[in-house]
Amino acid sequence: MIFVPEVIGRVIDGMRKEGNYTSFTNAGTTYTVESPNELLEGEWIIILDTVLAFGFEYAFPIVFTDDLGGILADPVVFGQFQAINVTADSFDIVSETAIPSVGGWKSLEPFFMFGHRQEISNRLLMKDKDRVYKYQKYPLFVLRLDFPEDVTSDHVHEVTLNMAIMDSTDKNYRAPERYEKVFHPILMPLYFDFIEKLQASSETMGTGYPEHTKIDRPFWGVDESGRNVKYIFSDPLDAIELQNLKLKLLDNKC
């Protein structure tokens, strides 16, 4: 049988940046890793102590990122770090321990959660209590439960999903600023990349864009009913919502 959140998690994993390195320099605890990359300043990555030549999406998938305990416990993982002083050919990390002489790296972003809205909100609040994980929240893909799943006689699962792509914002932004600072540089590229990876996935069927309703949600997650502003989530967010996302998933295990 198909576990739909896992399928979506694998699609999102295909969006994460990755690479190998064969050299670095260091000054004290700051290590400059020489590796072509498209990382953003401050992006969270894991460092692996081996070079995986055939791509991490096959050899080291990261399906769910809201609980990294199992991932970090893997013997091949050296540790998690923020990439700083990022250039097209290198990035810095700060490590108290010498990093492997050669190895690989993979981004943890975008992050992914699934569940009911209140549960997602509670899990984000729990992250705020951790000195590291409080910085590992956004950009975030959310798959909302519940969803219908029709299973056909030829083992095709037809699902209708509701998802959101969220990033933190400034509560004082006006709508034009939200598009300039959040939607255009962050949310829209993630949206198009996700749709592209859905189309390319061996676990989905069909051609062209999957049918869905796209809704831009400036300052999403705020309830202003009764003139009382209440955050549904713990942070001010801008988001793109994908409603009634219709997918045909192939049960490859049958």
C-alpha positions as CSV (number, residue, x, y, z in Angstrom):
1,M,0.0,0.0,0.0
2,I,1.0,3.6,-0.5
3,F,1.8,5.9,2.4
4,V,0.9,9.2,0.8
5,P,2.9,11.5,3.2
6,E,6.0,9.5,2.4
7,V,5.4,9.9,-1.3
8,I,5.1,13.7,-0.9
9,G,8.2,13.6,1.3
10,R,10.2,11.9,-1.4
11,V,9.1,14.5,-3.9
12,I,10.1,17.3,-1.6
13,D,13.4,15.6,-0.9
14,G,14.1,15.8,-4.6
15,M,14.1,19.5,-4.3
16,R,16.9,19.7,-1.8
17,K,20.3,20.9,-2.8
18,E,23.3,18.5,-2.5
19,G,26.9,18.1,-3.5
20,N,30.3,16.6,-2.7
21,Y,33.5,18.2,-1.6
22,T,37.1,17.0,-1.8
23,S,38.9,19.9,0.0
24,F,38.5,22.5,2.7
25,T,40.5,25.0,4.6
26,N,40.0,26.1,8.2
27,A,40.8,28.9,10.6
28,G,40.1,27.6,14.1
29,T,36.5,26.2,14.2
30,T,35.5,27.8,10.9
31,Y,35.7,25.5,7.9
32,T,35.5,26.7,4.3
33,V,34.2,23.9,2.2
34,E,35.1,24.0,-1.5
35,S,32.1,22.9,-3.4
36,P,30.0,24.4,-6.2
37,N,26.5,25.1,-4.7
38,E,23.3,27.1,-4.9
39,L,22.9,27.3,-1.2
40,L,21.3,30.4,0.4
41,E,23.0,32.2,3.2
42,G,22.1,30.5,6.5
43,E,20.6,27.4,4.9
44,W,20.8,24.3,7.1
45,I,22.7,21.3,5.8
46,I,24.0,18.0,6.9
47,I,27.6,17.0,6.3
48,L,28.2,13.3,5.3
49,D,31.5,11.5,5.8
50,T,31.4,9.9,2.4
51,V,31.1,11.0,-1.2
52,L,27.9,9.6,-2.8
53,A,28.5,9.8,-6.5
54,F,25.1,8.7,-7.6
55,G,23.0,11.4,-5.9
56,F,21.8,11.7,-2.3
57,E,18.1,11.3,-3.4
58,Y,18.8,7.7,-4.0
59,A,21.5,6.9,-1.4
60,F,20.5,9.2,1.4
61,P,16.8,10.3,1.2
62,I,15.4,12.7,3.8
63,V,11.6,12.2,3.8
64,F,10.5,13.9,7.0
65,T,12.5,16.7,8.5
66,D,10.6,17.7,11.6
67,D,12.3,15.0,13.6
68,L,15.9,14.7,12.7
69,G,17.0,12.3,15.5
70,G,17.0,9.3,13.3
71,I,18.8,11.1,10.5
72,L,21.5,12.5,12.7
73,A,22.0,9.1,14.3
74,D,23.0,7.5,11.0
75,P,26.7,6.6,11.1
76,V,27.3,8.3,7.7
77,V,26.1,11.7,9.1
78,F,28.9,13.9,10.5
79,G,26.6,16.6,11.7
80,Q,24.2,19.5,10.9
81,F,25.3,23.0,10.3
82,Q,24.3,26.4,8.9
83,A,26.0,27.4,5.7
84,I,27.5,30.9,6.0
85,N,29.6,33.2,3.8
86,V,28.1,31.3,0.9
87,T,29.6,31.8,-2.6
88,A,29.0,29.9,-5.8
89,D,32.0,27.8,-5.1
90,S,32.2,27.5,-1.4
91,F,30.6,27.9,2.0
92,D,31.6,28.1,5.6
93,I,30.5,26.0,8.6
94,V,31.4,26.3,12.2
95,S,32.4,23.0,13.8
96,E,34.1,22.2,17.1
97,T,35.4,18.9,15.5
98,A,37.4,18.5,12.4
99,I,35.2,17.6,9.5
100,P,35.9,14.6,7.2
101,S,38.6,15.3,4.7
102,V,36.3,14.4,1.8
103,G,32.5,14.0,2.0
104,G,29.1,15.1,0.9
105,W,26.5,17.6,1.9
106,K,22.8,17.9,1.6
107,S,20.3,20.7,2.5
108,L,17.6,20.1,5.0
109,E,15.5,22.7,3.4
110,P,12.7,23.0,2.5
111,F,11.3,21.4,5.6
112,F,8.2,19.1,5.5
113,M,5.5,18.2,8.0
114,F,2.1,16.5,7.8
115,G,-0.8,16.5,10.2
116,H,-3.8,18.5,11.3
117,R,-3.4,22.3,11.5
118,Q,-3.3,22.5,15.3
119,E,-0.8,19.6,15.5
120,I,1.5,21.4,13.1
121,S,1.2,24.6,15.1
122,N,2.1,22.7,18.3
123,R,5.1,21.1,16.7
124,L,6.4,24.4,15.5
125,L,5.9,25.8,19.0
126,M,8.0,22.9,20.4
127,K,10.8,23.7,18.0
128,D,10.9,27.2,19.5
129,K,12.1,25.6,22.8
130,D,15.2,24.1,21.2
131,R,18.3,26.2,20.6
132,V,18.9,24.6,17.1
133,Y,15.6,23.4,15.9
134,K,14.0,26.8,16.4
135,Y,15.9,27.9,13.3
136,Q,14.8,24.9,11.3
137,K,11.2,25.8,10.6
138,Y,10.9,27.6,7.3
139,P,10.5,27.4,4.4
140,L,8.0,24.7,5.2
141,F,5.8,22.4,3.2
142,V,2.7,21.2,5.0
143,L,0.4,18.4,4.0
144,R,-2.9,18.8,5.8
145,L,-4.8,15.8,7.1
146,D,-7.4,14.3,6.4
147,F,-7.6,13.5,2.7
148,P,-9.6,11.1,0.5
149,E,-7.8,8.2,-1.2
150,D,-9.6,6.2,-3.8
151,V,-7.9,2.9,-4.7
152,T,-8.8,1.5,-8.1
153,S,-8.7,-2.1,-9.2
154,D,-5.3,-1.6,-11.0
155,H,-3.7,-0.4,-7.8
156,V,-3.7,3.3,-8.7
157,H,-4.4,5.6,-5.7
158,E,-6.3,8.7,-6.6
159,V,-5.9,11.4,-3.9
160,T,-7.1,14.9,-3.4
161,L,-4.7,16.8,-1.1
162,N,-4.5,20.2,0.6
163,M,-1.0,21.6,1.0
164,A,0.7,24.8,1.9
165,I,4.1,26.3,1.3
166,M,5.0,28.7,4.1
167,D,7.7,31.1,5.0
168,S,8.2,33.5,7.8
169,T,7.4,37.1,7.2
170,D,7.3,40.5,8.8
171,K,3.9,41.3,10.3
172,N,4.4,44.9,9.3
173,Y,4.8,44.2,5.6
174,R,2.2,45.5,3.3
175,A,1.0,43.4,0.4
176,P,3.5,44.7,-2.2
177,E,6.4,44.0,0.2
178,R,5.2,40.5,0.8
179,Y,5.4,39.8,-2.9
180,E,8.7,41.5,-3.3
181,K,10.4,39.9,-0.3
182,V,8.7,36.6,0.2
183,F,6.4,35.4,-2.6
184,H,8.6,36.1,-5.6
185,P,12.1,35.2,-4.2
186,I,11.0,32.2,-2.0
187,L,7.5,30.9,-2.3
188,M,7.0,31.0,-6.1
189,P,10.3,29.2,-6.9
190,L,9.4,26.5,-4.4
191,Y,5.9,26.1,-5.9
192,F,7.1,25.7,-9.4
193,D,9.9,23.3,-8.4
194,F,7.4,21.2,-6.4
195,I,5.1,20.9,-9.4
196,E,8.0,20.0,-11.6
197,K,9.2,17.3,-9.3
198,L,5.7,15.9,-8.9
199,Q,5.5,15.6,-12.7
200,A,8.9,13.9,-12.9
201,S,8.3,11.4,-10.0
202,S,8.1,7.7,-10.9
203,E,5.4,7.4,-8.2
204,T,2.9,9.7,-10.0
205,M,0.9,9.2,-13.2
206,G,-0.4,11.6,-15.8
207,T,1.0,14.4,-18.0
208,G,1.0,18.1,-17.5
209,Y,0.3,20.1,-14.4
210,P,-1.6,18.2,-11.7
211,E,-5.0,19.8,-11.3
212,H,-5.3,22.1,-8.2
213,T,-6.4,25.5,-7.0
214,K,-3.5,27.8,-6.1
215,I,-4.2,30.5,-3.6
216,D,-1.7,33.2,-2.5
217,R,-2.1,33.8,1.3
218,P,-0.4,37.0,2.3
219,F,-0.1,37.1,6.1
220,W,-1.6,33.6,6.3
221,G,-2.6,32.0,9.6
222,V,-4.2,35.0,11.1
223,D,-7.8,35.1,12.3
224,E,-9.2,38.6,12.5
225,S,-12.8,37.6,13.3
226,G,-14.4,39.9,15.8
227,R,-11.6,42.4,15.3
228,N,-9.3,40.3,17.5
229,V,-6.2,39.3,15.7
230,K,-5.2,35.8,16.6
231,Y,-2.3,33.8,15.2
232,I,-3.3,30.3,14.1
233,F,0.4,29.4,13.9
234,S,3.1,30.7,16.2
235,D,4.7,32.9,13.6
236,P,3.6,35.5,11.1
237,L,3.6,33.7,7.7
238,D,3.1,34.2,4.0
239,A,2.0,31.2,2.1
240,I,0.9,29.6,-1.1
241,E,-1.9,27.1,-0.6
242,L,-2.6,24.3,-2.9
243,Q,-6.2,23.2,-2.6
244,N,-7.8,20.1,-4.1
245,L,-4.4,18.8,-5.5
246,K,-5.5,15.8,-7.5
247,L,-2.8,13.1,-8.0
248,K,-2.7,9.6,-9.3
249,L,-0.2,7.6,-7.4
250,L,1.1,4.2,-8.6
251,D,1.5,1.4,-6.0
252,N,4.9,0.1,-7.2
253,K,4.9,-2.7,-4.6
254,C,2.0,-4.5,-6.2
